[in-house]
Amino acid sequence: MAATAMLHVRMDKDLKAQGNAALAAIGLSAADAVRLLYHRIVADQAFPLELKVPNATTLEAMAEIDAMRKSGAAGFESAEALFESLND
């Protein structure tokens, strides 16, 4: 058996609890998930998620949705209204 090494990670308690619950639901422990992550990194020689800095358009859309959430206003009253706006 290969020698093992310990990896310590600090994170928010709630994030850890929620993450552990989600992993448990699919039959994995946190240690299993980290091992899988590292296996993918080694196999692909890349991080398995696409990480990008948002561009100006994306930042503007993010600010718009934040403002909508803070005001409690929905962007559309219904799905039909959303689809109608897309046809304009």
Residue frames as a rotation matrix with the C-alpha (Angstrom) as fourth column:
MET 1
0.578 0.816 0.000 0.00
0.816 -0.578 0.000 0.00
0.000 0.000 -1.000 0.00
ALA 2
-0.064 -0.582 0.811 1.25
0.508 -0.718 -0.476 3.48
0.859 0.381 0.341 -0.85
ALA 3
-0.715 -0.228 -0.661 2.17
0.690 -0.381 -0.615 5.88
-0.111 -0.896 0.429 1.92
THR 4
0.303 0.886 0.350 -0.60
0.853 -0.416 0.316 8.32
0.425 0.202 -0.882 2.78
ALA 5
-0.863 -0.498 0.083 -0.53
0.425 -0.806 -0.412 12.00
0.272 -0.320 0.907 3.68
MET 6
-0.111 0.821 -0.560 -2.97
0.888 -0.171 -0.427 14.16
-0.446 -0.545 -0.710 5.61
LEU 7
-0.658 0.037 0.752 -4.70
0.431 -0.800 0.417 17.18
0.617 0.598 0.511 4.06
HIS 8
-0.385 0.512 -0.768 -6.29
0.779 -0.266 -0.568 19.74
-0.495 -0.817 -0.296 6.42
VAL 9
-0.596 0.293 0.748 -8.87
0.471 -0.626 0.621 22.19
0.650 0.722 0.235 5.10
ARG 10
-0.744 0.400 -0.535 -10.62
0.347 -0.453 -0.821 25.02
-0.571 -0.797 0.198 6.95
MET 11
-0.724 0.587 0.362 -14.14
0.202 -0.322 0.925 25.97
0.660 0.743 0.115 5.91
ASP 12
-0.472 0.671 0.572 -17.37
-0.825 -0.565 -0.018 27.37
0.311 -0.480 0.820 7.26
LYS 13
-0.824 0.154 0.545 -19.19
-0.254 0.759 -0.599 24.92
-0.506 -0.633 -0.586 9.59
ASP 14
0.180 0.984 -0.009 -22.51
-0.380 0.061 -0.923 25.26
-0.907 0.169 0.385 7.76
LEU 15
0.289 -0.160 -0.944 -20.88
-0.954 0.030 -0.297 24.70
0.076 0.987 -0.144 4.38
LYS 16
-0.773 -0.630 -0.077 -19.17
-0.611 0.771 -0.180 21.58
0.173 -0.092 -0.981 5.72
ALA 17
-0.573 0.623 0.532 -22.42
-0.163 0.550 -0.819 20.22
-0.803 -0.556 -0.214 7.19
GLN 18
0.455 0.783 -0.424 -24.39
-0.566 -0.114 -0.817 20.87
-0.687 0.612 0.391 4.01
GLY 19
0.034 -0.547 -0.837 -21.64
-0.963 0.207 -0.174 19.42
0.269 0.811 -0.519 1.84
ASN 20
-0.885 -0.374 0.278 -21.31
-0.451 0.837 -0.311 16.33
-0.116 -0.400 -0.909 4.01
ALA 21
-0.160 0.914 0.374 -25.08
-0.237 0.332 -0.913 15.79
-0.958 -0.235 0.163 3.88
ALA 22
0.556 0.336 -0.760 -25.11
-0.783 -0.095 -0.614 16.05
-0.279 0.937 0.210 0.08
LEU 23
-0.357 -0.781 -0.512 -22.15
-0.859 0.490 -0.149 13.68
0.367 0.387 -0.846 -0.19
ALA 24
-0.777 0.106 0.621 -23.73
-0.347 0.751 -0.562 11.20
-0.525 -0.652 -0.547 2.21
ALA 25
0.263 0.964 -0.050 -26.88
-0.504 0.093 -0.859 11.18
-0.823 0.251 0.510 0.08
ILE 26
0.666 -0.077 -0.742 -24.80
-0.702 0.271 -0.659 9.91
0.251 0.960 0.126 -2.84
GLY 27
0.980 -0.158 -0.117 -22.80
0.188 0.930 0.315 7.52
0.059 -0.331 0.942 -0.68
LEU 28
0.182 -0.963 0.197 -19.55
0.479 -0.088 -0.873 9.44
0.859 0.253 0.446 -0.36
SER 29
0.491 -0.175 -0.854 -17.60
0.792 -0.320 0.520 10.82
-0.364 -0.931 -0.018 2.57
ALA 30
0.898 -0.246 -0.364 -15.76
-0.296 -0.951 -0.088 14.13
-0.325 0.187 -0.927 2.46
ALA 31
-0.063 -0.976 0.208 -12.48
-0.425 0.215 0.879 12.20
-0.903 -0.033 -0.428 2.24
ASP 32
-0.045 0.123 0.991 -13.84
0.707 0.705 -0.056 10.18
-0.706 0.698 -0.118 -0.72
ALA 33
0.870 0.465 0.167 -14.84
0.452 -0.612 -0.649 13.40
-0.199 0.640 -0.742 -2.48
VAL 34
0.601 -0.723 -0.341 -11.41
-0.600 -0.690 0.406 14.97
-0.529 -0.039 -0.848 -1.98
ARG 35
-0.283 -0.700 0.656 -9.69
-0.009 0.685 0.728 11.80
-0.959 0.200 -0.200 -3.25
LEU 36
0.284 0.469 0.836 -11.93
0.839 0.301 -0.454 11.82
-0.464 0.830 -0.308 -6.33
LEU 37
0.961 0.042 -0.274 -11.16
-0.048 -0.948 -0.315 15.50
-0.273 0.316 -0.909 -6.90
TYR 38
0.183 -0.978 -0.096 -7.43
-0.639 -0.192 0.745 14.84
-0.747 -0.074 -0.661 -6.75
HIS 39
-0.209 -0.205 0.956 -7.72
0.442 0.853 0.279 11.82
-0.872 0.481 -0.087 -9.06
ARG 40
0.689 0.534 0.490 -9.48
0.683 -0.250 -0.687 13.99
-0.244 0.807 -0.537 -11.64
ILE 41
0.805 -0.456 -0.380 -6.89
-0.437 -0.888 0.141 16.75
-0.402 0.053 -0.914 -11.29
VAL 42
-0.182 -0.923 0.339 -4.08
-0.362 0.384 0.850 14.25
-0.914 0.032 -0.404 -11.85
ALA 43
-0.081 0.201 0.976 -5.83
0.680 0.727 -0.093 12.45
-0.729 0.656 -0.196 -14.73
ASP 44
0.707 0.496 0.505 -6.86
0.707 -0.456 -0.541 15.64
-0.038 0.739 -0.673 -16.55
GLN 45
-0.446 -0.888 -0.117 -3.96
0.894 -0.448 -0.010 17.85
-0.043 -0.109 0.993 -15.44
ALA 46
-0.664 0.346 0.662 -6.60
-0.067 -0.910 0.409 20.51
0.745 0.227 0.628 -14.85
PHE 47
-0.842 0.503 0.197 -9.17
-0.281 -0.097 -0.955 21.55
-0.461 -0.859 0.223 -12.28
PRO 48
-0.792 0.491 0.362 -12.40
0.604 0.712 0.358 19.68
-0.082 0.503 -0.860 -13.11
LEU 49
0.363 0.894 -0.263 -14.59
0.783 -0.445 -0.434 22.79
-0.505 -0.048 -0.862 -12.93
GLU 50
-0.071 -0.341 0.937 -14.44
0.803 -0.577 -0.148 25.74
0.591 0.742 0.315 -15.27
LEU 51
0.253 0.062 -0.966 -13.41
0.781 -0.602 0.166 28.80
-0.571 -0.796 -0.201 -13.25
LYS 52
-0.182 -0.251 0.951 -13.61
0.826 -0.563 0.010 32.21
0.533 0.788 0.310 -14.90
VAL 53
-0.755 0.017 -0.655 -13.54
0.339 -0.846 -0.412 35.84
-0.561 -0.533 0.633 -13.92
PRO 54
0.218 0.930 0.295 -16.94
0.812 -0.006 -0.583 37.23
-0.541 0.367 -0.757 -14.95
ASN 55
-0.648 -0.380 0.660 -16.94
0.717 -0.597 0.360 39.68
0.257 0.706 0.659 -17.86
ALA 56
-0.975 0.220 -0.018 -18.69
-0.203 -0.928 -0.311 43.08
-0.085 -0.300 0.950 -17.76
THR 57
-0.332 0.904 -0.269 -21.97
-0.588 0.025 0.808 41.71
0.738 0.426 0.524 -19.13
THR 58
-0.045 0.259 -0.965 -22.05
0.485 0.850 0.206 38.92
0.873 -0.459 -0.164 -16.56
LEU 59
-0.819 -0.303 -0.487 -21.18
0.571 -0.355 -0.740 41.33
0.051 -0.885 0.463 -13.73
GLU 60
-0.808 0.580 0.101 -24.02
-0.556 -0.809 0.193 43.61
0.194 0.100 0.976 -14.82
ALA 61
-0.019 0.822 -0.569 -26.47
-0.297 0.539 0.788 40.68
0.955 0.184 0.234 -14.86
MET 62
-0.312 -0.173 -0.934 -25.25
0.738 0.575 -0.353 39.55
0.599 -0.799 -0.052 -11.42
ALA 63
-0.989 -0.052 -0.135 -25.76
0.123 -0.795 -0.594 43.07
-0.076 -0.604 0.793 -10.03
GLU 64
-0.509 0.859 -0.050 -29.25
-0.666 -0.357 0.655 43.18
0.545 0.367 0.754 -11.56
ILE 65
0.098 0.562 -0.821 -30.31
0.157 0.806 0.571 39.89
0.983 -0.185 -0.009 -9.96
ASP 66
-0.647 -0.365 -0.670 -28.83
0.715 0.017 -0.699 40.97
0.266 -0.931 0.250 -6.60
ALA 67
-0.938 0.334 0.095 -30.90
-0.346 -0.921 -0.179 44.16
0.028 -0.201 0.979 -6.76
MET 68
-0.167 0.916 -0.363 -34.02
-0.528 0.228 0.818 42.14
0.833 0.329 0.446 -7.65
ARG 69
-0.115 0.068 -0.991 -33.44
0.588 0.809 -0.013 39.78
0.801 -0.584 -0.133 -4.73
LYS 70
-0.877 -0.299 -0.377 -32.88
0.479 -0.471 -0.740 42.63
0.043 -0.830 0.556 -2.27
SER 71
-0.780 0.624 0.050 -36.04
-0.615 -0.779 0.120 44.44
0.114 0.063 0.992 -3.39
GLY 72
-0.584 0.561 0.587 -38.08
-0.029 0.708 -0.705 41.23
-0.812 -0.429 -0.397 -3.30
ALA 73
0.273 0.681 -0.680 -39.37
-0.732 -0.311 -0.606 41.98
-0.624 0.663 0.414 -6.78
ALA 74
0.122 -0.163 0.979 -39.66
0.458 0.884 0.090 39.16
-0.881 0.437 0.182 -9.26
GLY 75
-0.806 -0.477 -0.351 -38.45
-0.106 -0.467 0.878 39.87
-0.583 0.745 0.326 -12.75
PHE 76
-0.706 0.622 -0.337 -41.59
-0.374 0.076 0.924 38.35
0.601 0.779 0.179 -14.25
GLU 77
-0.184 0.742 0.644 -45.01
-0.970 -0.030 -0.242 37.60
-0.160 -0.669 0.726 -12.82
SER 78
0.656 0.423 0.625 -45.17
-0.305 0.906 -0.293 34.25
-0.691 0.002 0.723 -14.59
ALA 79
-0.296 -0.734 0.611 -43.29
0.337 0.518 0.786 31.94
-0.894 0.438 0.094 -16.90
GLU 80
0.341 0.512 0.789 -45.58
0.922 -0.017 -0.388 33.11
-0.185 0.859 -0.477 -19.71
ALA 81
0.964 0.000 -0.266 -44.52
-0.004 -1.000 -0.015 36.71
-0.266 0.015 -0.964 -19.11
LEU 82
0.076 -0.997 0.032 -40.88
-0.231 0.014 0.973 35.65
-0.970 -0.081 -0.229 -19.31
PHE 83
-0.317 -0.186 0.930 -41.43
0.710 0.604 0.363 33.86
-0.629 0.775 -0.060 -22.62
GLU 84
0.719 0.617 0.320 -43.41
0.685 -0.553 -0.475 36.80
-0.116 0.561 -0.820 -24.01
SER 85
0.738 -0.488 -0.465 -40.50
-0.299 -0.855 0.423 39.13
-0.605 -0.174 -0.777 -23.20
LEU 86
-0.251 -0.870 0.423 -38.12
0.082 0.417 0.905 36.85
-0.965 0.262 -0.033 -25.09
ASN 87
-0.010 0.346 0.938 -40.27
0.946 0.307 -0.103 37.12
-0.324 0.886 -0.331 -28.22
ASP 88
0.814 0.347 -0.465 -40.14
0.256 -0.934 -0.249 40.96
-0.521 0.084 -0.849 -28.23
